Structure formats: structure tokens, C-alpha cells
């Protein structure tokens, strides 16, 4: 991290965007202390499925991190200052909620075996992006029932006002076909709109993956005119490309 700061800092400082995992936070803290120049951090914790885990104190940072990164990248390109970028990142993170479900475990190469075992008719609710177990094991259910539980939990935790514009992000964990992700998007969108949320933007695909895990997460991010404009700003990266 220190070397990255030295490579990219043009004099205005650097901003770390860190998922809330204890190892990540510790290493980025060390990088910030060792780096020269101003370094601030946005710690993402959008996963409302699990409050504390073996790997975290508080909520985990998951797919909502992509939204924070896109919006802050666009804002930085427009010349927003370091502290303003941190404030914006904290606000976007505060308006984001995610919840994942896995149909299989992932296999970490160093371990060589699945992180946990799931039966053919089982799924894990609230799984983490590194293959951490979730809040409970359950029997396999249709997509509409899965979406209903997840979206209801997100709405209860986020509490968006009726008519609130939002981004709906369906993130695949690496082993889920696009067709199934769009099936979940359709189910989630109908539920959110039934509760008065306006889906102003959408993103569907495998962006924050767990190697070969089958499953997905649903992320809802409340947006305003400023964040929508930054989201819509042209982007050209390996994963996100529009407006160019």
C-alpha cells in the first residue's frame, strides 16, 4: 500500500478504500502510517447479514465497495479534495446495504478444499465474500423467496424513504450464470419497487467474487443527484465501461 501511494500520489494526498476485515484494516493502517503525504481512509461495511465474525469487528465490507470506488473515482477526476472525497465515500457507504446467499462454498487455492460443506439442497444465508459462513444454513428455495427475505432485511435495516432513488446491484460470486443473476435482479427490483424504492440505476454481474462460489449478493444503495452524476460519469476499466 505504501508503494502504491508513492506511485500515484501527485501531491494532493491519497485515499484508501478498505473493506472492513481485520487483516485488511490493519495492513492499510500500517501503509498509511508509513506513507509520506496525506492519506485518508474510507472503510466499507455494507454487509448487514452478519454483525461480527471471525474475521471482522462490526459489519463486513462487500459488494457495496464497488459502488464507493466508482463514485469516488469519478469525483476525484473532477477535482474533489481529499477530505471531501472521504466525506462522500463515508456517505455512500452509509447508504449501502448488502446481503449474500451461497449455493456452494468456494475453494481457496492454498487450502485445496471447500471452506465449508453444503448439501445439494442447502444454501448459506449471509455468506461473506471470502467464503466465510453466514448467519444460518437453510434448505434451497426459489429465487423469489430468497429475494423476499434478503430485500425485506435490507429495507428494514436501511429504511429508505418512499420514492428514494437507488442503485440495485446484483453481484455474482464467480460461479453463477448471468441468466440466474438477472432472474434475481428481476425478483429484487419488483420487491423494492413494491415498497416505494425507485430503482434509478442497476448493475448486474460478477464483480466482487469468491473464486468458484455459486451464489450472489443483493446490494441497495440510496442515491442523490450528486452520487447519480458521479455514477453516470464515463468509466473505462476492465470491469466497468460506459460513457466513453
N, C-alpha and C positions, 0 to 999 in steps of 0.2 A: 504494500500500500504506500509506503514511504517513497519507493522508487516511482510509482505511478504518479504521485503528487509532483515529484520533481520533473517528470516528463511532460506533464500537461499544464502546470501552473504558469500562467502568463503574467502574474503579478497581482491578480485580483483575489487570490486565495483558491481553495479547493473545498468541495462539498462531498462528503461520503454519504452514500445511501446504503444503509446496513439493515439486513433482515435481523429481527430480534432472536438470535440464537447466541447462547453464551460464548461459544468459541469465536463466532463472527464479531460480536461486540468487543470482546477482549482484544482480538488482533487489530481491529480497526482503531480502538483506543490507543494501542501501542503505536500504530502507524501515525496517528495524529500527533502524539507526543513527540515522536522522533522527527517528523517532517518540519521543514523550515517554512515560514509563512503562515497565514491564517488558514485553519482547517476547521470546518464545522461539520456536524453530522445530522442526518435525518434517520431515525431508527423506525423501521416499519413494523407494525404489529397488527395487521388487519385480520388475522385468523381468529375468529370468535368461537371456534369449535372447542378449543382447549385453552384453559386459562394459564396453567403451569404444566410443565412437562419435564422429563428427564434432561432435556436439552435447553430449556428456557426458564427464565423468571418472567412471568407475565405471558402475554399472547405472542404467538409466533408471527414472523413476517413471511408472507407467502405471495400469492399471485398479484395482490394489490401493489406490490413493489414495482411491477412493470408500468403501472399507470403513473406512479410517482416519478419514475425515471423519465418517461416520455414527456410529461408536463414540465418537469424541471429542466430537461434538456432544451425544450423549446423556449422556456423563459430565459435560460442562460444565453441562448443565441440572440435574444432580443436585448440583452444587456442588463438584466436584473442583477442587483448586487448580491453579495454572498449572504448577508443576513436576511434579505428579502426572499432569497431562494429557500433558505432554511424554513422561514415562516410559512411560505407557500407549501413546501413539502410536508411540514407538520400538519397543515390544514387539510391537504389532500388525503394524507394517511388517516387523519381523524374522521374523514367522511367515507372511509372504505371499510367494507366488511367482507370476509371470505369464509367459505366452508367447503371442505373437500370430502369426497367419498371414494374409496378404493374397492375395486373388484378383484385385484390381485396385489401381492406385495411387489416390491422391487428387489432386484438382486444387486447389491453393492459389489463391484468387482473384487475389492480386497477381501470381502467375506466369502464370496463364491457360492452363497446360498441365499434364499429369500430371507428378508428381515423378519417377517412373521408369516404364519401359515393361514390361508383362508380356504375353506371348503368350496366346492363348485357352486353351492347355493348360499354362500355367505358374502357379506360385504362389511367394510370397516368405515364407520361414520366418524368424520373429523380427523382423517389421516393427515399427517404432515408431509411436506414436500421431500423430505429425506427418507421417507419410508417409516416415520415414527407412527406407532399405533395411535388410533383416535380415541374418541370418547366412549365408543361401545361397538361391539360386534352385533350384527343383525342378519336376518335372512334376506335373501335377494328380493328386491321389489321392483315393480315397473318404474320407468323414468318419471312419470307424473307423480307418483307417491314420493319418490326420492326428492324431486324438486320441491314438492309441497312442504316437506319437513325442513329442508335447508332454507328455502326462501322465507318461510314463516319465522325461523330462528333469526335470520338476518334482519328482517323487518322489525322484530321485537327489540333487537339489540341496537340497530341504527336509528330507528324511529324517524324515518323521513316524513316530512310534511306532504300532504296531498298535493300533487302537481309538481313535486320536486323533479327537475331534470336529473337524469342519472346515466351512467355508463354501466352496461351489463357485459361482463367479461366471463366467458366460459373457457376455462383453461384445461387442456388435456394434460395428463400426467406422463405421456410418452407412448402408451400402448393402446390408445383409444382412437378408433377411426373417426374421421371428420363427420361422417354421417351421424354417428352417435352423439358427438358434441353438439351438432346443430339440432338434434332431437331434444337434448337437454336445454339448449337455448330457447327453443320454441316453448317448452313447458315452463321455464322460469319466467320468460317475458310475460306470458299470459297471467301468471300468478302475481307478479309485481304490478302489472297494469291494473289488475283487478283491485289491488289495494291502493290505487291512486298514484303510483310512481310513473313518471313519464320517461320511457327509455329513449333518451336523446341520441346516444351513441352505443355502438356494440363492438365487441371483439371476440372472435371465436377461433380457437386453435391451440396447439401445444407450444406454450411459451415458457412456462416455469415447470419443467418436467421432473419426474422421479425415475429417470432411466427407462425401464421397461414396464413400469406400473400401468395397469389398466384402471381407469377412473378419471375423475375430473373434479374441478372445484368451480363454485359459483361465486363471483365477486360482484358486488354492487357498490358503486362509488357515486355519491352525491356530487353534482357539478353545478357551477355557476357560469356566468358569461365569460369570466376570465379563464377559468380552467378549461372550458369548452374550446376557447380560441387557441389555447396552447395545445390541446389535444389535436385539434384540426390542423395545426401548423405542419408544413411539409416535413417529411422524415424519410431518410434513406439509410436503413440499417439492414443487416441480414434478416432480421425478424419482422420489423415494421417498415412498410414502404407505402407512402401515399403523398399526393400533392406535388410530386416532383415533375 
